[in-house]
Amino acid sequence: MSEQKQILSIIDNLGGRENIKDYYHCATRLRFNLFDYDKINKGTLEANPLVLSVVQASGQCQLIIGNKVGAVYSALHGMLETGDQNSTPSSSKAAANRESLINRIFAFISGSFLPLIGILAAAGLLRAFTTLLLSLPSLAGNSTLTLLSFIANVPFYFMPVLLGFTIARKLKSNELIGAIIGASLLYPEFTSLAGQTLNIIGLPLVVMEYGYSIFPVFFAVPVAAALERFLKARLWDSVQLFMVPLLCVVIVVPLTMFLLGPFGKYLGDYLASAIVYIIGVNSLVAGMIIGAAYSFIVLFGLHWAIIPVVFSNIAHGGDPIYAIGGMSAIAQMGVALGIIIRTRDAGTRQIASSAFFPSLISGVTEPILYGLIIPNRRTIYYIIIAGAVGGGIVGGYNITINNLVFASLLSIPTASNMLIYSVGLFATLITGAVLPVIFGYKSRS
C-alpha cells in the first residue's frame, strides 16, 4: 500500500473527512478533534504502517506517528483541504454537542499551547544554562550571559503575542489579529502606566502588567474571532481588508483591559490579603493550601498582584509566600520526572526530559505545565497533592526566602533554613514523581 493510500485509510478510519473537526500535530503525534468518536476504527488504524499506536485522551484521538509526523501531517493536510468539509451530518453535530465541555476546554487549551512547546523548552534550557553560569562568582554580571538570559526570557514575556497567534489559528481566525491583540497588551508606553487608572470616555481603566500572562488572550482572542466572523458576514468585501482587523482590535483590546484589569487587580489584592491572613492564623494549613493552589494562581496571572507583598516581605527580612508557592513548581517538575519514568513513548519522554532537566536549574515550568500536565489532566490532581505536601513542610516550619527567585535547586541558598527547605523541595519532587508512576498520567476520556 502506497503512503498516499495509507493516509487516505487514516482519514476513512477516523470517520471520513466530514467527521474531522480539527487536526494538528506535536512532536510525534497527529491530534484530531472529531465530531463523533464512535466512528473511529481503532484496530484498522493501528494496523496502518504509518501509525505506531492510537490513543484517545484529552478529548482527542491521537495517532502516534514518530519522527515522520511533520511529513505525514503535510500530506494529510493536502488531502483534507481538497475535500468538502463544510457539510457536517446532523449525527456528527449531535455527537459534538454531547462531547464533554471539560474535554473541549482542555482540547482547546492544549491545542493552543502545543505549537509553542518546542520554543518554550528551548528557552527554558537556555535560561537554565545562563542561570547556572551567572550564579558562579567568576561569571556574575558577564555581559554575554546576561544577553543570553534576556533572549531566554523573550518567549515567556511575549507569551500573550505567541498565544494570540496560536489561539487564533486554533479558532481558524486571522492569526495576525490575535498576535496584535497580544502585542497591544505589552506596548511599552502602556505598560509604563501599570498601577495607574486612566479615564477613558468617562470610564476608569486600571492599567495592569500583562507580560508573561495567558489569561487575557484566552479571553480576548475568542471574542475577536467571533467578532471577525460577524463582521465578515455583514461588511462589504471592498472594506473587509482593513475594517475587520481595525474594528476587532479597537473593540476587543479596550474591552479586555476594562474587564481583566479591574478583575485582576481586585481579585489579586483580596487574594494577597487572604494569604497573609491565613499564614498568620495557621502557617501549616496555609502552606498546604497555597502549595496546592499556587499553580492555578500563576496560570491565571493573579500572582503578579501578590508580588508587591512578596517584595515588601523580602525587604523586611524574608517572604513566606514565594517560598511556599514555589513548591507548586517543584510539584510540576516531579510529575515530569514521573512521566519520564512511566512512559514508553519516545516522543513523550523527549518532551518530558527537555522540560524537566532545565526546570530543575531555571525554575521555568511552562513546558511542563502546557506540554504535559494540561494535555494529561489527571496529573492536575498530582500537582495539587505534591504541592500541598511541600507547602505544608515549608509553611509549617515558617521558612522564608530572602530573594525573589524561581523555585529550583538554585533557590535553596535563599531559604532561611536550607535544610528544611531542601526537605520540602525533595519531598514535593518525589511525591510528584511517584503519583504518575503508580497511577499513570493519561486522562480517561
Contacts in CASP RR format, 6 or more apart in sequence:
PFRMAT RR
TARGET T0000
AUTHOR 0000-0000-0000
METHOD contacts of the structure
MODEL  1
MSEQKQILSIIDNLGGRENIKDYYHCATRLRFNLFDYDKINKGTLEANPL
VLSVVQASGQCQLIIGNKVGAVYSALHGMLETGDQNSTPSSSKAAANRES
LINRIFAFISGSFLPLIGILAAAGLLRAFTTLLLSLPSLAGNSTLTLLSF
IANVPFYFMPVLLGFTIARKLKSNELIGAIIGASLLYPEFTSLAGQTLNI
IGLPLVVMEYGYSIFPVFFAVPVAAALERFLKARLWDSVQLFMVPLLCVV
IVVPLTMFLLGPFGKYLGDYLASAIVYIIGVNSLVAGMIIGAAYSFIVLF
GLHWAIIPVVFSNIAHGGDPIYAIGGMSAIAQMGVALGIIIRTRDAGTRQ
IASSAFFPSLISGVTEPILYGLIIPNRRTIYYIIIAGAVGGGIVGGYNIT
INNLVFASLLSIPTASNMLIYSVGLFATLITGAVLPVIFGYKSRS
1 9 0 8 1.000
1 49 0 8 1.000
3 50 0 8 1.000
3 75 0 8 1.000
4 75 0 8 1.000
4 79 0 8 1.000
6 48 0 8 1.000
6 49 0 8 1.000
6 50 0 8 1.000
7 50 0 8 1.000
7 72 0 8 1.000
7 75 0 8 1.000
7 76 0 8 1.000
7 79 0 8 1.000
8 79 0 8 1.000
9 44 0 8 1.000
9 48 0 8 1.000
10 30 0 8 1.000
10 45 0 8 1.000
10 48 0 8 1.000
10 50 0 8 1.000
10 51 0 8 1.000
10 63 0 8 1.000
10 76 0 8 1.000
11 17 0 8 1.000
11 20 0 8 1.000
11 76 0 8 1.000
11 79 0 8 1.000
11 80 0 8 1.000
13 40 0 8 1.000
13 41 0 8 1.000
13 44 0 8 1.000
13 45 0 8 1.000
13 48 0 8 1.000
14 20 0 8 1.000
14 32 0 8 1.000
14 34 0 8 1.000
14 39 0 8 1.000
14 40 0 8 1.000
14 45 0 8 1.000
14 61 0 8 1.000
15 34 0 8 1.000
15 36 0 8 1.000
15 39 0 8 1.000
15 40 0 8 1.000
15 41 0 8 1.000
16 39 0 8 1.000
17 80 0 8 1.000
17 83 0 8 1.000
17 84 0 8 1.000
17 85 0 8 1.000
18 35 0 8 1.000
18 85 0 8 1.000
18 87 0 8 1.000
18 88 0 8 1.000
18 89 0 8 1.000
18 92 0 8 1.000
19 34 0 8 1.000
19 35 0 8 1.000
19 36 0 8 1.000
19 39 0 8 1.000
19 92 0 8 1.000
20 32 0 8 1.000
20 33 0 8 1.000
20 34 0 8 1.000
20 35 0 8 1.000
20 80 0 8 1.000
20 85 0 8 1.000
21 32 0 8 1.000
21 33 0 8 1.000
21 34 0 8 1.000
21 35 0 8 1.000
21 96 0 8 1.000
22 32 0 8 1.000
22 33 0 8 1.000
22 170 0 8 1.000
23 30 0 8 1.000
23 31 0 8 1.000
23 32 0 8 1.000
23 33 0 8 1.000
23 73 0 8 1.000
23 76 0 8 1.000
23 77 0 8 1.000
23 80 0 8 1.000
24 30 0 8 1.000
24 31 0 8 1.000
24 73 0 8 1.000
24 111 0 8 1.000
24 114 0 8 1.000
24 115 0 8 1.000
24 170 0 8 1.000
25 31 0 8 1.000
25 65 0 8 1.000
25 69 0 8 1.000
25 70 0 8 1.000
25 72 0 8 1.000
25 73 0 8 1.000
26 69 0 8 1.000
26 114 0 8 1.000
26 117 0 8 1.000
26 351 0 8 1.000
27 69 0 8 1.000
27 117 0 8 1.000
27 118 0 8 1.000
27 347 0 8 1.000
27 350 0 8 1.000
27 351 0 8 1.000
28 64 0 8 1.000
28 65 0 8 1.000
28 66 0 8 1.000
28 67 0 8 1.000
28 69 0 8 1.000
28 345 0 8 1.000
28 346 0 8 1.000
28 347 0 8 1.000
28 348 0 8 1.000
28 350 0 8 1.000
29 55 0 8 1.000
29 62 0 8 1.000
29 63 0 8 1.000
29 64 0 8 1.000
29 65 0 8 1.000
29 66 0 8 1.000
29 69 0 8 1.000
30 62 0 8 1.000
30 63 0 8 1.000
30 65 0 8 1.000
30 69 0 8 1.000
30 72 0 8 1.000
30 73 0 8 1.000
30 76 0 8 1.000
31 60 0 8 1.000
31 61 0 8 1.000
31 62 0 8 1.000
31 111 0 8 1.000
31 114 0 8 1.000
32 60 0 8 1.000
32 61 0 8 1.000
32 62 0 8 1.000
32 63 0 8 1.000
33 59 0 8 1.000
33 60 0 8 1.000
33 107 0 8 1.000
34 40 0 8 1.000
34 61 0 8 1.000
35 88 0 8 1.000
35 89 0 8 1.000
35 92 0 8 1.000
35 93 0 8 1.000
35 95 0 8 1.000
35 96 0 8 1.000
36 91 0 8 1.000
36 92 0 8 1.000
36 95 0 8 1.000
36 96 0 8 1.000
37 56 0 8 1.000
37 59 0 8 1.000
37 61 0 8 1.000
37 95 0 8 1.000
37 99 0 8 1.000
38 95 0 8 1.000
40 54 0 8 1.000
40 56 0 8 1.000
40 61 0 8 1.000
42 54 0 8 1.000
43 54 0 8 1.000
45 51 0 8 1.000
45 54 0 8 1.000
45 63 0 8 1.000
46 53 0 8 1.000
46 54 0 8 1.000
50 65 0 8 1.000
50 68 0 8 1.000
50 72 0 8 1.000
51 63 0 8 1.000
51 64 0 8 1.000
51 65 0 8 1.000
52 64 0 8 1.000
52 65 0 8 1.000
52 66 0 8 1.000
53 63 0 8 1.000
53 64 0 8 1.000
53 345 0 8 1.000
54 61 0 8 1.000
54 62 0 8 1.000
54 63 0 8 1.000
54 64 0 8 1.000
55 61 0 8 1.000
55 62 0 8 1.000
55 64 0 8 1.000
55 442 0 8 1.000
56 62 0 8 1.000
56 445 0 8 1.000
57 375 0 8 1.000
57 376 0 8 1.000
57 442 0 8 1.000
57 443 0 8 1.000
57 444 0 8 1.000
57 445 0 8 1.000
58 103 0 8 1.000
58 106 0 8 1.000
58 107 0 8 1.000
58 110 0 8 1.000
58 375 0 8 1.000
58 376 0 8 1.000
58 377 0 8 1.000
58 443 0 8 1.000
58 445 0 8 1.000
59 99 0 8 1.000
59 100 0 8 1.000
59 103 0 8 1.000
59 104 0 8 1.000
59 106 0 8 1.000
59 107 0 8 1.000
59 445 0 8 1.000
60 107 0 8 1.000
64 345 0 8 1.000
65 72 0 8 1.000
66 346 0 8 1.000
66 347 0 8 1.000
100 445 0 8 1.000
102 377 0 8 1.000
103 445 0 8 1.000
106 374 0 8 1.000
106 375 0 8 1.000
106 377 0 8 1.000
106 443 0 8 1.000
108 170 0 8 1.000
109 218 0 8 1.000
109 370 0 8 1.000
109 374 0 8 1.000
110 370 0 8 1.000
110 371 0 8 1.000
110 374 0 8 1.000
110 375 0 8 1.000
111 166 0 8 1.000
111 170 0 8 1.000
112 163 0 8 1.000
112 166 0 8 1.000
112 167 0 8 1.000
112 170 0 8 1.000
112 218 0 8 1.000
113 163 0 8 1.000
113 166 0 8 1.000
113 370 0 8 1.000
113 371 0 8 1.000
113 374 0 8 1.000
114 370 0 8 1.000
114 371 0 8 1.000
114 375 0 8 1.000
115 166 0 8 1.000
115 169 0 8 1.000
116 155 0 8 1.000
116 162 0 8 1.000
116 163 0 8 1.000
116 166 0 8 1.000
116 370 0 8 1.000
117 351 0 8 1.000
117 367 0 8 1.000
117 370 0 8 1.000
117 371 0 8 1.000
118 354 0 8 1.000
118 367 0 8 1.000
119 155 0 8 1.000
119 162 0 8 1.000
120 155 0 8 1.000
120 156 0 8 1.000
120 364 0 8 1.000
120 366 0 8 1.000
120 367 0 8 1.000
120 370 0 8 1.000
121 351 0 8 1.000
121 354 0 8 1.000
121 355 0 8 1.000
121 358 0 8 1.000
121 367 0 8 1.000
123 151 0 8 1.000
123 152 0 8 1.000
123 153 0 8 1.000
123 154 0 8 1.000
123 155 0 8 1.000
123 156 0 8 1.000
123 364 0 8 1.000
124 152 0 8 1.000
124 358 0 8 1.000
124 359 0 8 1.000
124 362 0 8 1.000
124 364 0 8 1.000
124 367 0 8 1.000
125 354 0 8 1.000
125 358 0 8 1.000
126 148 0 8 1.000
126 149 0 8 1.000
126 151 0 8 1.000
126 152 0 8 1.000
127 149 0 8 1.000
127 152 0 8 1.000
127 153 0 8 1.000
127 358 0 8 1.000
127 362 0 8 1.000
127 364 0 8 1.000
128 357 0 8 1.000
128 358 0 8 1.000
128 359 0 8 1.000
128 360 0 8 1.000
128 361 0 8 1.000
128 362 0 8 1.000
128 363 0 8 1.000
128 364 0 8 1.000
129 148 0 8 1.000
129 358 0 8 1.000
130 145 0 8 1.000
130 146 0 8 1.000
130 148 0 8 1.000
130 149 0 8 1.000
130 152 0 8 1.000
131 149 0 8 1.000
131 361 0 8 1.000
131 362 0 8 1.000
131 408 0 8 1.000
131 410 0 8 1.000
132 361 0 8 1.000
132 410 0 8 1.000
133 139 0 8 1.000
133 142 0 8 1.000
133 145 0 8 1.000
134 140 0 8 1.000
134 141 0 8 1.000
134 142 0 8 1.000
134 145 0 8 1.000
134 146 0 8 1.000
134 149 0 8 1.000
135 410 0 8 1.000
139 145 0 8 1.000
152 362 0 8 1.000
155 162 0 8 1.000
156 212 0 8 1.000
156 364 0 8 1.000
156 366 0 8 1.000
157 186 0 8 1.000
157 211 0 8 1.000
157 212 0 8 1.000
158 183 0 8 1.000
158 186 0 8 1.000
158 211 0 8 1.000
159 211 0 8 1.000
159 212 0 8 1.000
159 213 0 8 1.000
159 214 0 8 1.000
159 366 0 8 1.000
160 181 0 8 1.000
160 182 0 8 1.000
160 183 0 8 1.000
160 185 0 8 1.000
160 186 0 8 1.000
160 210 0 8 1.000
160 211 0 8 1.000
160 213 0 8 1.000
160 214 0 8 1.000
160 216 0 8 1.000
160 217 0 8 1.000
161 179 0 8 1.000
161 182 0 8 1.000
161 183 0 8 1.000
161 186 0 8 1.000
162 179 0 8 1.000
163 182 0 8 1.000
163 214 0 8 1.000
163 217 0 8 1.000
163 218 0 8 1.000
163 221 0 8 1.000
164 175 0 8 1.000
164 178 0 8 1.000
164 179 0 8 1.000
164 181 0 8 1.000
164 182 0 8 1.000
164 217 0 8 1.000
164 220 0 8 1.000
164 221 0 8 1.000
165 175 0 8 1.000
165 176 0 8 1.000
165 178 0 8 1.000
165 179 0 8 1.000
166 175 0 8 1.000
167 178 0 8 1.000
167 217 0 8 1.000
167 218 0 8 1.000
167 221 0 8 1.000
167 222 0 8 1.000
168 174 0 8 1.000
168 175 0 8 1.000
168 176 0 8 1.000
168 177 0 8 1.000
168 178 0 8 1.000
168 179 0 8 1.000
168 221 0 8 1.000
168 224 0 8 1.000
168 225 0 8 1.000
169 175 0 8 1.000
171 221 0 8 1.000
171 222 0 8 1.000
171 225 0 8 1.000
172 225 0 8 1.000
173 221 0 8 1.000
173 224 0 8 1.000
173 225 0 8 1.000
173 228 0 8 1.000
173 229 0 8 1.000
174 228 0 8 1.000
174 244 0 8 1.000
174 245 0 8 1.000
174 248 0 8 1.000
176 245 0 8 1.000
177 224 0 8 1.000
177 228 0 8 1.000
177 244 0 8 1.000
177 245 0 8 1.000
177 248 0 8 1.000
177 249 0 8 1.000
178 217 0 8 1.000
178 220 0 8 1.000
178 221 0 8 1.000
178 224 0 8 1.000
180 245 0 8 1.000
180 249 0 8 1.000
181 217 0 8 1.000
181 220 0 8 1.000
181 221 0 8 1.000
181 224 0 8 1.000
181 248 0 8 1.000
181 249 0 8 1.000
181 252 0 8 1.000
181 253 0 8 1.000
181 256 0 8 1.000
182 210 0 8 1.000
182 216 0 8 1.000
182 217 0 8 1.000
182 220 0 8 1.000
184 190 0 8 1.000
184 249 0 8 1.000
184 253 0 8 1.000
185 210 0 8 1.000
185 211 0 8 1.000
185 213 0 8 1.000
185 216 0 8 1.000
185 217 0 8 1.000
185 253 0 8 1.000
185 256 0 8 1.000
185 257 0 8 1.000
186 210 0 8 1.000
186 211 0 8 1.000
190 207 0 8 1.000
191 207 0 8 1.000
191 209 0 8 1.000
191 210 0 8 1.000
191 211 0 8 1.000
193 207 0 8 1.000
194 207 0 8 1.000
194 208 0 8 1.000
194 209 0 8 1.000
195 206 0 8 1.000
195 207 0 8 1.000
195 208 0 8 1.000
195 265 0 8 1.000
196 206 0 8 1.000
196 207 0 8 1.000
197 204 0 8 1.000
197 205 0 8 1.000
197 206 0 8 1.000
197 207 0 8 1.000
198 204 0 8 1.000
198 205 0 8 1.000
198 207 0 8 1.000
199 205 0 8 1.000
200 254 0 8 1.000
200 258 0 8 1.000
203 258 0 8 1.000
204 262 0 8 1.000
205 254 0 8 1.000
205 257 0 8 1.000
205 258 0 8 1.000
205 261 0 8 1.000
206 261 0 8 1.000
206 262 0 8 1.000
206 265 0 8 1.000
207 257 0 8 1.000
207 261 0 8 1.000
208 257 0 8 1.000
208 260 0 8 1.000
208 261 0 8 1.000
208 264 0 8 1.000
208 265 0 8 1.000
208 304 0 8 1.000
209 304 0 8 1.000
210 216 0 8 1.000
212 301 0 8 1.000
212 304 0 8 1.000
213 301 0 8 1.000
213 304 0 8 1.000
214 299 0 8 1.000
214 301 0 8 1.000
215 260 0 8 1.000
215 299 0 8 1.000
215 300 0 8 1.000
215 301 0 8 1.000
216 256 0 8 1.000
216 260 0 8 1.000
219 256 0 8 1.000
219 259 0 8 1.000
219 260 0 8 1.000
220 252 0 8 1.000
220 253 0 8 1.000
220 255 0 8 1.000
220 256 0 8 1.000
223 252 0 8 1.000
223 255 0 8 1.000
223 256 0 8 1.000
224 248 0 8 1.000
224 249 0 8 1.000
224 252 0 8 1.000
227 247 0 8 1.000
227 248 0 8 1.000
227 251 0 8 1.000
227 252 0 8 1.000
228 244 0 8 1.000
228 248 0 8 1.000
231 240 0 8 1.000
231 243 0 8 1.000
231 244 0 8 1.000
231 247 0 8 1.000
231 248 0 8 1.000
232 240 0 8 1.000
232 244 0 8 1.000
235 243 0 8 1.000
235 244 0 8 1.000
264 301 0 8 1.000
264 302 0 8 1.000
264 305 0 8 1.000
265 305 0 8 1.000
267 302 0 8 1.000
267 305 0 8 1.000
268 302 0 8 1.000
268 305 0 8 1.000
268 306 0 8 1.000
269 305 0 8 1.000
271 297 0 8 1.000
271 302 0 8 1.000
271 305 0 8 1.000
271 306 0 8 1.000
272 305 0 8 1.000
272 306 0 8 1.000
272 308 0 8 1.000
272 309 0 8 1.000
275 286 0 8 1.000
275 290 0 8 1.000
275 306 0 8 1.000
275 309 0 8 1.000
275 321 0 8 1.000
276 309 0 8 1.000
276 321 0 8 1.000
278 285 0 8 1.000
278 286 0 8 1.000
278 289 0 8 1.000
278 290 0 8 1.000
279 286 0 8 1.000
279 287 0 8 1.000
279 320 0 8 1.000
279 321 0 8 1.000
279 395 0 8 1.000
280 286 0 8 1.000
283 320 0 8 1.000
283 395 0 8 1.000
283 396 0 8 1.000
283 398 0 8 1.000
284 392 0 8 1.000
284 395 0 8 1.000
284 396 0 8 1.000
286 324 0 8 1.000
286 395 0 8 1.000
287 324 0 8 1.000
287 388 0 8 1.000
287 390 0 8 1.000
287 391 0 8 1.000
287 392 0 8 1.000
287 394 0 8 1.000
287 395 0 8 1.000
287 396 0 8 1.000
288 388 0 8 1.000
288 391 0 8 1.000
288 392 0 8 1.000
289 388 0 8 1.000
290 321 0 8 1.000
290 324 0 8 1.000
290 325 0 8 1.000
290 391 0 8 1.000
291 324 0 8 1.000
291 325 0 8 1.000
291 326 0 8 1.000
291 327 0 8 1.000
291 328 0 8 1.000
291 331 0 8 1.000
291 387 0 8 1.000
291 388 0 8 1.000
291 390 0 8 1.000
291 391 0 8 1.000
291 392 0 8 1.000
292 328 0 8 1.000
292 384 0 8 1.000
292 385 0 8 1.000
292 387 0 8 1.000
292 388 0 8 1.000
292 391 0 8 1.000
293 328 0 8 1.000
293 384 0 8 1.000
294 303 0 8 1.000
294 324 0 8 1.000
294 325 0 8 1.000
294 326 0 8 1.000
294 327 0 8 1.000
294 328 0 8 1.000
294 387 0 8 1.000
295 328 0 8 1.000
295 329 0 8 1.000
295 331 0 8 1.000
295 332 0 8 1.000
295 369 0 8 1.000
295 383 0 8 1.000
295 384 0 8 1.000
295 387 0 8 1.000
297 303 0 8 1.000
297 306 0 8 1.000
298 328 0 8 1.000
299 369 0 8 1.000
306 321 0 8 1.000
307 404 0 8 1.000
309 319 0 8 1.000
309 321 0 8 1.000
310 319 0 8 1.000
310 321 0 8 1.000
310 322 0 8 1.000
310 404 0 8 1.000
311 319 0 8 1.000
311 404 0 8 1.000
313 319 0 8 1.000
313 320 0 8 1.000
313 321 0 8 1.000
313 400 0 8 1.000
314 401 0 8 1.000
314 402 0 8 1.000
314 403 0 8 1.000
314 404 0 8 1.000
317 400 0 8 1.000
317 402 0 8 1.000
318 400 0 8 1.000
318 401 0 8 1.000
318 402 0 8 1.000
318 416 0 8 1.000
319 400 0 8 1.000
319 401 0 8 1.000
319 402 0 8 1.000
319 404 0 8 1.000
320 394 0 8 1.000
320 395 0 8 1.000
320 398 0 8 1.000
320 399 0 8 1.000
320 400 0 8 1.000
322 401 0 8 1.000
322 404 0 8 1.000
323 394 0 8 1.000
323 395 0 8 1.000
323 399 0 8 1.000
323 400 0 8 1.000
323 401 0 8 1.000
323 415 0 8 1.000
323 421 0 8 1.000
324 391 0 8 1.000
324 392 0 8 1.000
324 394 0 8 1.000
324 395 0 8 1.000
324 399 0 8 1.000
325 391 0 8 1.000
325 407 0 8 1.000
326 406 0 8 1.000
326 407 0 8 1.000
326 411 0 8 1.000
327 386 0 8 1.000
327 387 0 8 1.000
327 389 0 8 1.000
327 390 0 8 1.000
327 391 0 8 1.000
327 392 0 8 1.000
327 394 0 8 1.000
327 407 0 8 1.000
327 424 0 8 1.000
327 425 0 8 1.000
327 428 0 8 1.000
328 383 0 8 1.000
328 387 0 8 1.000
329 359 0 8 1.000
329 363 0 8 1.000
329 365 0 8 1.000
329 406 0 8 1.000
329 407 0 8 1.000
329 408 0 8 1.000
330 386 0 8 1.000
330 387 0 8 1.000
330 390 0 8 1.000
330 407 0 8 1.000
330 425 0 8 1.000
330 428 0 8 1.000
330 429 0 8 1.000
331 382 0 8 1.000
331 383 0 8 1.000
331 384 0 8 1.000
331 385 0 8 1.000
331 386 0 8 1.000
331 387 0 8 1.000
331 390 0 8 1.000
331 428 0 8 1.000
331 429 0 8 1.000
331 431 0 8 1.000
331 432 0 8 1.000
332 359 0 8 1.000
332 365 0 8 1.000
332 368 0 8 1.000
332 369 0 8 1.000
332 373 0 8 1.000
332 383 0 8 1.000
333 356 0 8 1.000
333 359 0 8 1.000
333 360 0 8 1.000
333 363 0 8 1.000
333 365 0 8 1.000
333 368 0 8 1.000
333 429 0 8 1.000
334 356 0 8 1.000
334 386 0 8 1.000
334 428 0 8 1.000
334 429 0 8 1.000
334 430 0 8 1.000
334 431 0 8 1.000
334 432 0 8 1.000
334 433 0 8 1.000
335 368 0 8 1.000
335 372 0 8 1.000
335 373 0 8 1.000
335 379 0 8 1.000
335 382 0 8 1.000
335 383 0 8 1.000
335 386 0 8 1.000
335 432 0 8 1.000
335 433 0 8 1.000
335 435 0 8 1.000
335 436 0 8 1.000
335 441 0 8 1.000
336 352 0 8 1.000
336 355 0 8 1.000
336 356 0 8 1.000
336 359 0 8 1.000
336 368 0 8 1.000
336 372 0 8 1.000
337 352 0 8 1.000
337 356 0 8 1.000
337 429 0 8 1.000
337 432 0 8 1.000
337 433 0 8 1.000
338 352 0 8 1.000
338 432 0 8 1.000
338 433 0 8 1.000
338 434 0 8 1.000
338 435 0 8 1.000
338 436 0 8 1.000
338 437 0 8 1.000
338 441 0 8 1.000
339 348 0 8 1.000
339 349 0 8 1.000
339 352 0 8 1.000
339 372 0 8 1.000
339 376 0 8 1.000
339 379 0 8 1.000
339 436 0 8 1.000
339 441 0 8 1.000
340 349 0 8 1.000
340 352 0 8 1.000
340 353 0 8 1.000
340 356 0 8 1.000
341 433 0 8 1.000
341 436 0 8 1.000
341 437 0 8 1.000
342 436 0 8 1.000
342 437 0 8 1.000
342 440 0 8 1.000
342 441 0 8 1.000
343 349 0 8 1.000
343 352 0 8 1.000
343 441 0 8 1.000
348 372 0 8 1.000
351 367 0 8 1.000
351 371 0 8 1.000
351 372 0 8 1.000
352 368 0 8 1.000
352 372 0 8 1.000
354 367 0 8 1.000
355 365 0 8 1.000
355 367 0 8 1.000
355 368 0 8 1.000
355 371 0 8 1.000
355 372 0 8 1.000
356 368 0 8 1.000
358 364 0 8 1.000
359 365 0 8 1.000
359 367 0 8 1.000
359 368 0 8 1.000
359 408 0 8 1.000
360 408 0 8 1.000
360 409 0 8 1.000
361 408 0 8 1.000
361 409 0 8 1.000
361 410 0 8 1.000
362 406 0 8 1.000
362 408 0 8 1.000
363 406 0 8 1.000
363 407 0 8 1.000
363 408 0 8 1.000
363 411 0 8 1.000
364 406 0 8 1.000
372 379 0 8 1.000
372 441 0 8 1.000
373 379 0 8 1.000
373 380 0 8 1.000
373 383 0 8 1.000
376 441 0 8 1.000
376 442 0 8 1.000
376 443 0 8 1.000
377 443 0 8 1.000
378 439 0 8 1.000
378 440 0 8 1.000
378 441 0 8 1.000
378 442 0 8 1.000
378 443 0 8 1.000
378 444 0 8 1.000
379 435 0 8 1.000
379 436 0 8 1.000
379 441 0 8 1.000
381 435 0 8 1.000
382 432 0 8 1.000
382 435 0 8 1.000
382 436 0 8 1.000
382 441 0 8 1.000
383 432 0 8 1.000
385 431 0 8 1.000
385 432 0 8 1.000
385 435 0 8 1.000
386 428 0 8 1.000
386 429 0 8 1.000
386 431 0 8 1.000
386 432 0 8 1.000
386 435 0 8 1.000
387 428 0 8 1.000
387 431 0 8 1.000
389 424 0 8 1.000
389 427 0 8 1.000
389 428 0 8 1.000
389 431 0 8 1.000
390 424 0 8 1.000
390 425 0 8 1.000
390 427 0 8 1.000
390 428 0 8 1.000
390 431 0 8 1.000
391 424 0 8 1.000
391 428 0 8 1.000
393 420 0 8 1.000
393 423 0 8 1.000
393 424 0 8 1.000
393 427 0 8 1.000
393 428 0 8 1.000
394 420 0 8 1.000
394 421 0 8 1.000
394 424 0 8 1.000
397 417 0 8 1.000
397 420 0 8 1.000
399 415 0 8 1.000
399 416 0 8 1.000
399 417 0 8 1.000
399 420 0 8 1.000
399 421 0 8 1.000
400 415 0 8 1.000
400 416 0 8 1.000
401 411 0 8 1.000
401 414 0 8 1.000
401 415 0 8 1.000
401 416 0 8 1.000
402 414 0 8 1.000
402 415 0 8 1.000
402 416 0 8 1.000
403 414 0 8 1.000
405 411 0 8 1.000
405 414 0 8 1.000
407 425 0 8 1.000
409 425 0 8 1.000
412 418 0 8 1.000
412 421 0 8 1.000
412 422 0 8 1.000
412 425 0 8 1.000
415 421 0 8 1.000
415 422 0 8 1.000
END
